[in-house]
Amino acid sequence: MNKKMRELLAKIENKRELAKGYTEGENKDLEKAKEILNEIDKLQEEYEIEKRLFESEKESAKLNEEDVAKIEKNIADKKEDKEEDSIQKFAKQIRNIAKGMNEGTPADGGYTVPEDISTMVEERREAKASLIDLVSVETVSTNKGSRTFKKRSQQTGFTKVGEGGKITSTSTPQFERMDYAISKYAGYLPVTNELLEDTDTNIVNIIVEWLGDESRVTRNKIILDLIKTQDETKLEGLDDIKKVLNVTLGSAFKATSVIVTNDDGLQYLDTLKDNDGKYLLQPNPANPMEMRLSAGAVTVPVKVIPNADLATTLNKIPFIIGDLKEGIRFFDRKQLTINTSNVAAIGELNAFEEDLTLFRGIEREDCKIRDEEAFVNAYITTTPSV
């Protein structure tokens, strides 16, 4: 099979899938499906013609060692004096040429060997996570605003008053505000129209998925940068984790707290054992996909974020412990929107002049700490490898 035959088969397969899509669902259009099937018939006919030409060329090009050996044997039978005549010289030259030709060198025959190249884009498996699911998200319709909270205070209670005595005033509740201001995050991707027209791959879907993943990474970075503004707490081991839950977070947040860590943190937790040698990290019986750290009276869910999204830096394994929905508020003014244009101009790029299509992604958002007492920005130090 040559390159053109492979390309025709790829086009046939793509159009077959396209036609199938028009026979079902909301986009059902039987006339469109019939039109595409006619195109498939033409491509199939073109493929059969190319296949016959390819096989014909292969047949006519056959010249192997067996053919050369037959020629030499016939000559030897007729020429007892074993003198090399012109036919023997010709056969010898053919053999020498054949020995000098090889598929490893393009110019010596390598160009004639078909290559198995697929233009269909395959994706390697990746682990991805979005921190947006762990925090509280509020959709807003303005570019800035404020939220009012009652301050925490240590109330002292009423004062004992004797009969006929004066009643003293008690403490009053105090309030504070959290302000937000929406910022815009955006990026664009130029694509030549030749690529959009000539590729056998649905490149538009790939671009849209790519921009969507850029949005996920952007939001993760905003949230993590906010968490890093909190003082770091070093943990020496399991007892320090329990202290964070029991004392630092306390009764207000312990019941709803989660341990957020990365792959390195999972490995650390997965090696912890009790005095009987039983591992402390166990799957939740109600949801086997959810891990829980169980140590005595402490049982807390563990959320693992891939190292690619939550990195271990300077040998510090991140451990974010607490209730992030109480601790962080994400203000969403405008979710990711993707626009395209073949006439727009951005910087030195002119889509119309350069025959490009520009894909632009924009989102607007802000992120604030709602309650700094609801979570702890902690870490465990790893032993550097030598």
N, C-alpha and C positions, 0 to 999 in steps of 0.2 A: 504494500500500500504506500503510495507516495503522498507528498504534502497536500496536494490539491484534493485527493480523495478523502483525507482526514478532515480537511476543512469543510468539504461538502457534507460529510456525515455529521459534523458538529452543527452545521446550519440546519440540517434536517431534524436533528434531535431538538434543537432550540425551538424551531417552528412547530414541532409536534406538541411540545409542552405548552406553547402559546395557544395553539388551537384547542387543546384540552381545557385551558382556562376559560375559553369563550363558550364552553358547553355546560358550564355549571356556575352556581353562585349568582351574585348580584350583577356580574359583568357578562351574563349569558347573552350571546349574540351568534346565532347559528349561521347567519349569512357571512359574518366575519370569519367564523370557523371554517366554512366551506371555501372561502377565498384563500385562506392559509393552506388548506389541504391541497388546493390546486397548485399552489407554489411548491408544496412538498413534492408533488408528482413531477414537476419540471426539474427540481433539484435531483430527484431520484433518477430521472432519465439522463441528466448530465453526469451523474455519478457512474451509471452503467457504461456510458460512452468512454469516460476517462479510465474506467477499469479495463475495458477491452484494449484501449491504446497502451496502457501500462503493461498488460500481459503480453501484448504483441511485441513491444520493445524488449521485454525480457527474453522472449523466445528467440528473436533475431540476434541477440547479443551473446548467445551461448557459444562459448569456445573454451573447452576445458582440456585437461591433460589427456583424457581418453581420446579425444579427436586427434590431437597432435601425435599420440602414440600410434594410432592407426595409420596416419600418413607416413610415419617413419618406417613402420613395418612393411608397408607396401613397397616403399622405395628400396628397402634392404633386400627384399625377395627378388627384385628385378635387377639390382646392381650388385653382382657378386664381387666385383672388385672393390666394393665398399668405399668408393670415392664419393665424396660429398657433392651432389649435384645441386642445382638451384632450388629444387623443392625442399631438400633437406636443410639447406641454409635458411629457407623461409620459415620452416618449422622451428628451427633453433632460435631464430629471431623472435618468433611469437612467444616461445617459452621464456626467453630473457625479458621480454616486455612484461609478461605476466608476473614474473618474479619481482619486477621493479614496481608494479602497481600494488597498492594496499589501501585499505579504508582508513588507516590511521593518518594518512597524509591527504588533506583535501584535494590538492591538485593532482595527485597520483591515483585518484579514483574515489577518494572519500566523499566527494560531492555527489557521487551517484548512489550512495547508500542512504536509504530513507531514514529519517529520524522520527522517533515517537514523541512528538511534542503536543501537549494538550494546552489549549488556550482557555479552558474552563478554570476559573480561579477556585482553588481549594483553600480552606482555612484550617490552620493548626489550632488545636484545642488550647484555650486560654482560660485562666481563672480570673474572673472579674467580680468586683463587688462595689456597691454604691452605699456610701455612708448616709445618704439622704434618708434612707429607711430607718435609721436609728435616731434621728432628731425630729423635733416637731416642725412641721412646715405650715406656714400661714400664707395664703394667697392675698395679696394686697392690690389696691387699685390706684394708689398714689405713689409718688417717687420718694416720699419721706413721711415719717410719722413718729409717734411715741406710744408706749404702753406703760400704764401705771401699776405699781406693785406696792403692797403693804410691806414695810420693813419688818424684819425679825427683831424682836426685843425681848429682854428678860423682864417679864412682869413680876411685880412684887406683891400684888394682892392688896386687899383693903387694910386699913388701919383700925385697930380696935378702938372703939369709942365708948366711953362710959355714959351713963344716963345723964342727959342734959349737956353732954360735951359737944364740942364743935367737930363737925365732920371735915376732914381735910380732902383736898382734891387728889385724884388718882392720876396716874400717867395716861397720856393720850397716844393713840396709834399714830405712827409716822409713815410717810409714804415717799416713794422715789419713782423716777421715770427711766425707762430704757428707750433711747432714740434709735431709729434706723434711717439709713439713707441708701436708696437703691443705686447700684452701679451697673454699668453695661459691660458685658463680656461678649466678644465676637471674634470671628475668624472667617477667612474665605479660602476657596480652593479653585484655581483656574484649571480648566480641562479643554483640550483642543477638540473642535467639532469633528475632526477626522477620527479621533479615538472613539467618540460617542457613536459615530456612524458605522465604523468598520469593525469594531470589536464584536466577538461572538458572545462575550460575557455581559451580563446585566450590570454594567459599570455604574449606572446611576444608583442602583440599590446599594452597591458597595460604598459609594461616596456618602449616601445618606446615613448608612450605618456607621461610617467612620466619623462623621460630624456628630452623630448622636453619642458616640463613645467619647468624643472630645468634651461634650457637655458633662458626661458622668465624671471624667477626670477633673474638670474644672470645679465642679461642686465638691468633690472629695477634697481637693486642695484648699478650697475656702474653709471648709469645716475643720480640717486638720490644722491649718494655720491658726485658726481661732483657738483650738484646744491647746496649741503650743504656747499661747500667751499666758497660760496658767503655770504657776510654779511647779517644777518637777518634784515628784516624790520617789525616792529610791526604795525599792522593795528588796529585802534580803532573801525572802522565801515565802513559804505558805503562811507562816504565822503573821507576816506583815500584810499579806492579802486579807487575812481574816480580820486584822485590826482595822484596815481601811473600811471594810464592810460593817464591822460591829461598832466602831467608835467614830471614825471620821465621817462616814455617811450616816451611821446611826439608824435609829428606828424610822426616821422620815423617808429614807431612800433605800434602805437595805432590801426590803421586800421586792422592789421593782428594779434593782440594779442588775447590770450585765457586765461581764468582763469582755472587753473588746481587745483582741490582740492579733498578731499576724501568724504566719506559718511557723516562725521560730518560737513564738510564745506557745503555740499549740504543742510543739515538740517538748518544750519545757514542762508544761502542765501534764502532758501524756506520760511523763516519767515519774510523777509523784506517786508514792505508795504509802499506805498506812502501816501500822506496826505488824499487821498480819500479812503484809506483802501484797495487798489488794490495791489495784490502781484507783486513784481518786477521781480521775476523769472518766465519766461514764455517759452513755447515751441516755437521753430522756425516754423512759418507757412509753410515754404518750406520743412522742415524736422522735423516732430513732435518728433523724437527721440533725437533731439539736443536741449539743454536748452540754453536760453539767459538771461542775466541780463540786464534789461532795466531801466535806471534811468536818466531821463531828456535827455540830448544830448548823453549820454553814453549807448551804446548797445554792449555787448561783449559776445561771446559764452562761455559756461561753460562746461568743460570736467571733469567728475567725475571718480576718480580712487577708487576702493574698499579700505576700511580701511586695509585689509590684505596686500595690495601692497603699500599703502601710509598711514602710520600710524600717528595717533595723539599722540605725545609724550610730556610729561611734561605739559599737558593741552594746548599744542599749536596746533591749527588746521592749517595744511599747506595750503598756498595760493601761488602757483607759477603763476605769472602773466606776460604775455609777449608773444613774438614770439620765441618759442623754436627751430624752424627750423633755424632761424637766429642765435640763441644764442648758440646752441650746435651742434657739428659735431661728429658723431659716425663713426669710421673707422672700416670697416668689412674686415678682411683679409681672414677669413675662416669661413663660416657659420657652424652651428652645423653638425657634421658628427658622425654617430653611427656605431661602428664596434663590431663584436662578435668573440669570440675565445673559443674553448674548449681545447686548448693546451697551452695557454699563462700562464705566472706566474707574479703575481703582489704582491710585498712584501712577506708576508708569505703564500699567496694563490698560489696554483699550480693547475690550471684548469684540466690538464690531470690526475694528481695523485689523485685529490679529486673528479673527475667526475663532474666538474662544467662547466657552460658556462658563460663567462664574457662579459657583455655589457658595452662598453666604449663610452662615449660622449666627444667630443673635439670641442672647438671653439676658434678662435683667434681674438682679437679686441682691440681697444683703444677708448677713448672718451675724447674730449677736448672742452673747452669753446671757441667758435668761436667769439662771441661778447658779452661781459659781460653787455653791455648796452641794450641788447635786451630783458632781462627778469629781474624780481625782485623776490628774495627768501623771501617771506613774511609769516606772520602767524597772526592768531587772537587767543587771549587767551580765553579759556573757563572757566566757573566757576566750580571749583572742587565740586563734589557731596559729601555731608556729610555722 
